[in-house]
Amino acid sequence: MKFSNFIKVLFLVCSSVLWSCGDDEPADEYEYHAHIHHPADAAEFVLNDTLDLEVTFESHTSNTIHHINVEIIDVSNNVVLYDAPASAHVHDTDGTYDYDDFVGLNTTNGYKAGGTYKLTAKVWGPVDGESEVSESVQFKIKN
């Protein structure tokens, strides 16, 4: 084989490999989002207030909301103070799931004056971790 033919063949092989390596990742069929409506990021509360949790989980492709989780941790020690719902599998076929709850910000529930807390809302598909998306906000309890 002549050197020029070898170069042509090499060029064709390399070109076909490069063009075939395009973005073969499938589109995310769920396009999940978690929207924390309340509390707002950097919100401040007083010890013994009642926290009104409002989170909307949605699929921007109107697919089923399979699993959700809402968690609050104490930022100072990563202790989980709130973890709900009891069953993460909600299987809402409307493509939107509203989660609402009330949490007593008191010492009985592990909250303290001067504490900083992180609320994380997470949504995912039928398989653990599939198309998982989360949103977080922090809030404080004043001294």
Secondary structure as UniProt FT lines:
FT   HELIX           3..20
FT   STRAND          32..38
FT   TURN            41..42
FT   STRAND          43..45
FT   TURN            47..48
FT   STRAND          50..59
FT   TURN            60..61
FT   STRAND          65..74
FT   TURN            75..78
FT   STRAND          79..84
FT   STRAND          89..92
FT   TURN            93..94
FT   STRAND          96..104
FT   HELIX           107..109
FT   TURN            113..114
FT   STRAND          116..124
FT   TURN            128..131
FT   STRAND          133..141
//
